[in-house]
Amino acid sequence: MSAAQSRYPLLYNPNARSQKGKRALQFLMANAQDFILYATRDIDDARDLAADFAAKGEPVVLAAGGDGTLNAVIQGLAGTETALGVLPAGTMNVFAREMGIPVPNLQSSKLSLALEIIDAGFVREVDLFVANGQPFVQMAGIGFDAQVIEDTTVESKNLLGPLAFLMSAVKVLGEKPPKMRVVCKDGREFEGVAVLVGNGELYGGQVKLFSKACNEDDVLDILIFKESGYKFVLDSLKGIAGVIDLVSSSVEYVQADEFTVISDRDVPIEVDGEYVGRFEEVEFKPAERKLRVLAPEHIEGGFAHLWKNWQKLPRRIAGDGKSSEVTEGSK
């Protein structure tokens, strides 16, 4: 940062206990001359602080933490001109990965590289959507994955780690699923037992679940799972492999800008991995304006580019090409 620039307001979670969180705090303390640090008490505090900065005309607000902290700051910045800067310090860092921002690994926090991207000042405007008024930038889930989040307690996560989510998933798979309808603004209708919505390609880390997604195309990608139990697991594995839209499955892959999910009973909802609550209807539509994000100007090359090509291999084997189709809504 040049001497002519003021320090960035930066929101962070001071209670981060993971190794990545501790390394992030060390980085912030070591580079305190670049930031005005604001330790947030909780998610609501992070959202309100971000909204207050935006209302005062702050050009940039930084978020240091995981996807939960990031989503809270995004909620505060939604509908404003203030740009978001990301210093990823969480477990998954899904949105940072989507944007090409360096994420921490076992050897390094990579936060110095993320700060270089912020200092460079290149802004991308990415699609922002709302689910029943709740802003989200990466993905949302209705039914199964949200119920897994709902059923997984803090105590079980502290005791079992990721295994806690697996145990909750097994429990949810044994329950009778809801019946859902996805009603698009243009009149198309689809039925299923669970729905996943993607604004970007990634889900839950490095899994490219939404193979056709782009967070600058003004539409959401929707996976409608039509069967539960064994078929749901099998189709999910196909999704993890990135070929769910290319091989035989009971999943409908749809694109739309506005739609409503209607369930025969109240079902749990999550956005960007954060539990929202239970609803019988969830309305998805674009936010009032796009989200301004400080991001790399150029696509990375080298090993990262090679790795992305390897990730596309299953789709090539499954027959991906210009003939691959997806049901598209109006943009």
C-alpha positions as a printed NumPy array, in Angstrom:
array([[  0.   ,   0.   ,   0.   ],
       [  1.369,   3.432,  -0.87 ],
       [  1.76 ,   6.129,   1.721],
       [ -0.96 ,   8.123,  -0.023],
       [ -3.534,   5.46 ,   0.753],
       [ -5.388,   5.277,   4.055],
       [ -5.488,   2.058,   6.013],
       [ -8.132,  -0.523,   5.131],
       [-10.936,  -1.188,   7.607],
       [-10.674,  -4.926,   8.297],
       [-13.23 ,  -7.128,  10.049],
       [-12.024, -10.366,  11.624],
       [-13.052, -13.022,  14.107],
       [-10.719, -12.795,  17.124],
       [-11.865, -16.197,  18.444],
       [-10.545, -18.282,  15.54 ],
       [ -9.058, -21.441,  17.053],
       [ -7.826, -23.316,  13.993],
       [ -4.198, -23.229,  12.913],
       [ -5.199, -21.182,   9.863],
       [ -7.061, -18.737,  12.086],
       [ -4.08 , -18.331,  14.415],
       [ -1.715, -17.743,  11.486],
       [ -4.131, -15.134,  10.144],
       [ -4.143, -13.252,  13.445],
       [ -0.332, -13.288,  13.458],
       [ -0.32 , -11.869,   9.926],
       [ -2.774,  -9.109,  10.871],
       [ -0.693,  -8.115,  13.892],
       [  2.519,  -8.142,  11.842],
       [  0.916,  -5.919,   9.16 ],
       [ -1.195,  -3.735,  11.419],
       [  0.109,  -0.606,   9.669],
       [ -2.044,  -1.546,   6.649],
       [ -5.312,  -2.024,   8.538],
       [ -7.733,  -0.53 ,  10.993],
       [ -8.659,  -3.727,  12.827],
       [-12.185,  -4.423,  14.037],
       [-12.678,  -7.6  ,  16.069],
       [-16.25 ,  -8.795,  15.518],
       [-18.317, -10.302,  18.334],
       [-20.452, -12.455,  16.037],
       [-21.949, -12.705,  12.552],
       [-24.506,  -9.956,  13.191],
       [-21.77 ,  -7.619,  14.401],
       [-19.701,  -8.251,  11.25 ],
       [-22.706,  -7.551,   9.019],
       [-23.646,  -4.341,  10.854],
       [-20.082,  -3.014,  10.885],
       [-19.725,  -3.64 ,   7.134],
       [-23.052,  -1.901,   6.458],
       [-21.982,   1.068,   8.573],
       [-18.707,   1.441,   6.654],
       [-20.575,   1.277,   3.333],
       [-23.095,   3.883,   4.501],
       [-20.201,   6.218,   5.328],
       [-18.834,   5.825,   1.8  ],
       [-15.813,   3.658,   2.604],
       [-14.414,   2.526,  -0.784],
       [-13.045,  -0.823,   0.461],
       [-13.814,  -3.119,   3.399],
       [-11.725,  -6.221,   4.084],
       [-12.928,  -9.503,   5.58 ],
       [-10.393, -11.841,   7.202],
       [-11.78 , -15.245,   8.09 ],
       [-13.784, -18.154,   6.778],
       [-16.876, -18.306,   4.634],
       [-19.157, -17.455,   7.588],
       [-17.387, -14.161,   8.283],
       [-17.246, -13.434,   4.567],
       [-20.983, -14.002,   4.071],
       [-21.769, -11.654,   6.971],
       [-19.631,  -8.883,   5.466],
       [-21.205,  -9.459,   2.044],
       [-24.649,  -9.026,   3.592],
       [-23.518,  -5.684,   4.988],
       [-22.086,  -4.518,   1.664],
       [-25.006,  -5.73 ,  -0.497],
       [-26.494,  -2.957,  -2.621],
       [-23.577,  -0.553,  -2.069],
       [-20.587,   0.77 ,  -4.028],
       [-18.093,  -0.442,  -1.404],
       [-15.69 ,  -3.081,  -2.711],
       [-14.958,  -6.269,  -0.773],
       [-11.39 ,  -7.379,  -0.122],
       [-10.855, -11.004,   0.929],
       [ -8.116, -12.307,   3.228],
       [ -9.069, -16.015,   3.36 ],
       [ -8.362, -17.691,   6.69 ],
       [-11.061, -20.334,   7.001],
       [-11.266, -24.062,   6.411],
       [-12.843, -24.121,   2.941],
       [-12.55 , -20.541,   1.628],
       [-14.918, -21.425,  -1.21 ],
       [-15.541, -17.918,  -2.555],
       [-11.833, -17.031,  -2.451],
       [-11.067, -20.156,  -4.493],
       [-13.817, -19.22 ,  -6.939],
       [-12.278, -15.779,  -7.434],
       [ -8.716, -17.049,  -7.834],
       [ -7.529, -15.504,  -4.562],
       [ -4.704, -17.523,  -2.942],
       [ -5.933, -19.646,  -0.026],
       [ -3.955, -21.029,   2.94 ],
       [ -2.299, -24.427,   2.929],
       [ -0.263, -26.418,   5.457],
       [  2.899, -24.452,   4.717],
       [  1.66 , -20.875,   4.361],
       [ -1.281, -18.59 ,   5.07 ],
       [ -0.865, -17.   ,   1.589],
       [ -2.276, -13.801,   3.106],
       [  0.588, -11.667,   1.803],
       [ -0.375, -12.716,  -1.745],
       [ -4.037, -11.965,  -1.042],
       [ -3.043,  -8.518,   0.247],
       [ -1.071,  -7.863,  -2.951],
       [ -4.28 ,  -8.502,  -4.923],
       [ -6.141,  -6.041,  -2.715],
       [ -3.412,  -3.408,  -3.114],
       [ -3.478,  -3.863,  -6.917],
       [ -7.04 ,  -2.516,  -6.818],
       [ -8.606,  -4.449,  -9.702],
       [-12.365,  -4.741,  -9.132],
       [-14.644,  -7.412, -10.565],
       [-18.409,  -7.046, -10.377],
       [-19.906, -10.451,  -9.586],
       [-23.515, -11.565,  -9.459],
       [-25.241, -11.29 ,  -6.1  ],
       [-28.545, -13.038,  -5.445],
       [-30.993, -13.197,  -2.554],
       [-32.964, -16.111,  -1.109],
       [-36.02 , -14.782,   0.741],
       [-34.128, -11.515,   1.018],
       [-30.896, -13.1  ,   2.331],
       [-27.924, -12.162,   0.102],
       [-25.525, -14.879,  -1.059],
       [-22.659, -14.914,  -3.513],
       [-21.626, -18.571,  -3.888],
       [-24.364, -21.133,  -3.33 ],
       [-27.525, -22.093,  -1.454],
       [-29.189, -25.341,  -0.425],
       [-32.8  , -26.281,   0.245],
       [-33.476, -29.529,   2.071],
       [-30.798, -32.165,   2.462],
       [-27.514, -30.244,   2.859],
       [-29.158, -27.514,   4.946],
       [-30.664, -30.17 ,   7.23 ],
       [-27.217, -31.73 ,   7.682],
       [-25.964, -28.307,   8.836],
       [-29.031, -27.88 ,  11.052],
       [-28.589, -31.306,  12.695],
       [-24.832, -31.009,  13.299],
       [-24.203, -29.558,  16.751],
       [-21.219, -27.46 ,  17.777],
       [-20.331, -30.134,  20.329],
       [-20.229, -32.894,  17.703],
       [-18.133, -30.729,  15.361],
       [-15.631, -30.033,  18.146],
       [-15.497, -33.725,  19.042],
       [-15.585, -35.382,  15.617],
       [-14.634, -32.68 ,  13.108],
       [-15.839, -33.367,   9.524],
       [-17.066, -36.817,  10.614],
       [-19.883, -35.062,  12.481],
       [-21.386, -33.882,   9.173],
       [-21.135, -37.385,   7.729],
       [-23.013, -38.832,  10.698],
       [-25.745, -36.209,  10.307],
       [-25.933, -36.948,   6.571],
       [-26.481, -40.66 ,   7.207],
       [-29.298, -39.793,   9.616],
       [-30.973, -37.402,   7.151],
       [-30.725, -39.954,   4.324],
       [-32.852, -42.346,   6.389],
       [-35.702, -39.849,   6.777],
       [-38.654, -39.334,   4.454],
       [-37.704, -36.503,   2.065],
       [-39.93 , -33.513,   1.313],
       [-41.576, -32.98 ,  -2.053],
       [-40.467, -29.791,  -3.777],
       [-41.414, -27.83 ,  -6.863],
       [-39.067, -25.389,  -8.593],
       [-41.129, -22.78 , -10.427],
       [-39.154, -20.51 , -12.751],
       [-40.217, -16.988, -13.693],
       [-40.564, -18.046, -17.354],
       [-43.082, -20.776, -16.471],
       [-40.872, -23.877, -16.368],
       [-41.556, -26.237, -13.457],
       [-39.541, -29.127, -11.996],
       [-40.081, -31.533,  -9.09 ],
       [-37.598, -33.051,  -6.666],
       [-36.655, -33.885,  -3.077],
       [-33.666, -31.523,  -2.618],
       [-32.288, -28.477,  -4.416],
       [-28.784, -27.012,  -4.656],
       [-28.218, -23.59 ,  -6.188],
       [-24.866, -22.334,  -7.469],
       [-23.732, -18.863,  -8.448],
       [-20.203, -20.179,  -9.027],
       [-18.77 , -23.567,  -9.929],
       [-17.605, -24.624,  -6.47 ],
       [-19.454, -26.322,  -3.632],
       [-17.972, -27.09 ,  -0.216],
       [-14.352, -26.432,  -1.142],
       [-12.775, -27.607,  -4.394],
       [-15.732, -29.633,  -5.718],
       [-16.88 , -28.222,  -9.074],
       [-20.505, -29.213,  -8.631],
       [-22.004, -26.578, -10.943],
       [-20.063, -27.251, -14.128],
       [-21.791, -24.594, -16.268],
       [-21.811, -21.849, -13.657],
       [-20.253, -18.399, -13.971],
       [-20.717, -15.689, -11.361],
       [-20.907, -12.988, -14.02 ],
       [-23.651, -14.464, -16.263],
       [-26.725, -13.095, -14.393],
       [-28.217, -16.573, -13.799],
       [-28.104, -19.24 , -11.118],
       [-27.368, -22.904, -11.806],
       [-29.85 , -25.263, -10.134],
       [-29.479, -28.957,  -9.36 ],
       [-32.829, -30.615,  -8.639],
       [-32.414, -34.057,  -7.045],
       [-35.436, -36.171,  -7.905],
       [-34.78 , -39.247,  -5.737],
       [-33.564, -39.864,  -2.196],
       [-31.599, -42.652,  -0.495],
       [-29.201, -44.704,  -2.616],
       [-29.896, -42.713,  -5.806],
       [-29.225, -39.456,  -3.989],
       [-25.821, -40.718,  -2.836],
       [-24.955, -42.035,  -6.308],
       [-25.992, -38.804,  -7.995],
       [-24.029, -36.786,  -5.438],
       [-20.9  , -38.78 ,  -6.287],
       [-21.467, -38.014,  -9.962],
       [-21.748, -34.362,  -8.993],
       [-18.466, -34.52 ,  -7.073],
       [-16.858, -36.02 , -10.187],
       [-18.198, -33.024, -12.108],
       [-20.164, -35.015, -14.681],
       [-23.686, -34.994, -13.259],
       [-25.055, -33.168, -16.302],
       [-23.304, -35.486, -18.775],
       [-24.15 , -38.984, -17.519],
       [-27.306, -40.823, -16.536],
       [-28.681, -39.456, -13.274],
       [-31.937, -38.473, -11.609],
       [-30.804, -34.855, -11.354],
       [-32.156, -32.   , -13.45 ],
       [-29.616, -29.276, -14.271],
       [-31.369, -25.943, -14.859],
       [-30.393, -22.289, -15.218],
       [-32.675, -19.397, -14.26 ],
       [-32.415, -15.86 , -12.959],
       [-35.601, -15.864, -10.872],
       [-37.467, -18.842,  -9.419],
       [-39.288, -20.098,  -6.334],
       [-38.82 , -23.391,  -4.499],
       [-42.081, -24.627,  -2.947],
       [-42.071, -27.527,  -0.468],
       [-44.884, -29.648,   0.963],
       [-43.54 , -28.839,   4.438],
       [-41.102, -26.396,   5.978],
       [-37.522, -27.318,   5.107],
       [-34.151, -25.939,   6.244],
       [-32.322, -23.416,   4.076],
       [-28.616, -22.478,   3.967],
       [-26.81 , -19.798,   1.993],
       [-23.03 , -19.781,   1.546],
       [-22.862, -22.611,   4.087],
       [-24.696, -20.654,   6.798],
       [-28.006, -21.935,   8.185],
       [-30.864, -19.458,   7.618],
       [-33.996, -21.174,   8.969],
       [-36.987, -23.205,   7.8  ],
       [-39.449, -22.184,   5.091],
       [-42.129, -23.719,   2.869],
       [-41.298, -21.294,   0.047],
       [-37.972, -19.754,  -0.951],
       [-37.849, -17.013,  -3.58 ],
       [-34.58 , -16.533,  -5.478],
       [-33.895, -13.375,  -7.43 ],
       [-31.01 , -11.029,  -8.289],
       [-29.951,  -8.472,  -5.701],
       [-30.398,  -4.793,  -6.509],
       [-26.824,  -4.515,  -7.727],
       [-23.757,  -6.686,  -8.264],
       [-21.058,  -7.114,  -5.629],
       [-17.754,  -5.323,  -6.203],
       [-14.816,  -7.597,  -5.306],
       [-11.063,  -6.976,  -5.359],
       [ -9.736,  -9.934,  -7.341],
       [ -6.871, -11.003,  -9.631],
       [ -6.96 ,  -9.262, -12.998],
       [ -5.509, -12.183, -14.947],
       [ -6.164, -15.917, -14.955],
       [ -3.328, -17.707, -13.219],
       [ -1.026, -19.941, -15.236],
       [  1.61 , -22.515, -14.392],
       [  0.715, -25.366, -12.096],
       [ -2.696, -23.919, -11.184],
       [ -3.671, -23.825, -14.864],
       [ -2.427, -27.411, -15.292],
       [ -4.434, -28.515, -12.259],
       [ -7.6  , -26.97 , -13.684],
       [ -7.067, -28.907, -16.908],
       [ -6.734, -32.136, -14.927],
       [ -9.963, -31.311, -13.112],
       [-11.725, -31.179, -16.488],
       [-10.569, -34.699, -17.379],
       [-13.669, -36.525, -16.028],
       [-15.891, -34.295, -18.174],
       [-13.822, -35.016, -21.256],
       [-14.116, -38.75 , -20.588],
       [-17.866, -38.387, -20.045],
       [-18.217, -36.622, -23.403],
       [-18.306, -32.923, -22.616],
       [-18.211, -30.635, -25.624],
       [-20.104, -27.925, -27.42 ],
       [-23.032, -30.326, -27.791],
       [-23.515, -30.512, -23.973],
       [-26.779, -28.842, -23.137],
       [-28.296, -27.203, -20.122],
       [-31.77 , -25.774, -19.752],
       [-31.303, -22.009, -19.797],
       [-33.559, -19.255, -18.59 ],
       [-33.717, -15.721, -19.869],
       [-30.897, -13.442, -18.819]])
